Each structure stands twice: as structure tokens, then as C-alpha cells.
Amino acid sequence: MKKPLALMRPSTRGGWLCVGLFLMVIVSGLWPVVTWVNRPVLVAGLPLLAVWAYVIVAASTLAMVIGNRICGRGDDD
């Protein structure tokens, strides 16, 4: 018989920081936030929405790097 899936919560401050970073990146790409950014404005020749998409990609990459630095110190390497 299979074990039911269990929700694992972080147990350290760094773990909670990683969860917060990832949630901020996810929320920044949701529809209500995107509608705030979807304006007819050009930034460096690009529409503001395109610049926002680049910001989200950069923020997700940064969140993964920070998460790896904070939470990636395991003995299984």
C-alpha cells in the first residue's frame, strides 16, 4: 500500500525565507499583479509587460540561487 503524500514544512529560518522568496516570485506572475503592470508604457523600447516578464525570470533565477545557497548545504552531495 502506498503512503499518502504528506506536506512538509520548513523547519529553519532559511527554509521559511526560501518559501517566502518562491511565493513572491509566483505571486508576481499571477493575473492581478500582471494587470497592474500591463500599461501602454515603453521602457528601453520594450512594453512594460515584457520588461516585467524579464524581471520575473531574473527574480526566479535569483530565488533559486539564494535557495541553493541557504538550503543546499546537505550531506548528500
C-alpha angles and dihedrals in degrees: 000000000000122000114243116248113264127205110237117206125200116261100196135061089244090054092053090047089055091049090050093049093050092046091051090052092048093048091049089062097048122108102256092054092044091055089057089055097041098097131136093253128126121219114188088341094307128104113259091244091058091050089050090053090053090049091053092050091049092046092050091050090049091048090053092049092048091045091051091050094047103036103022098083098108130143092235095082 
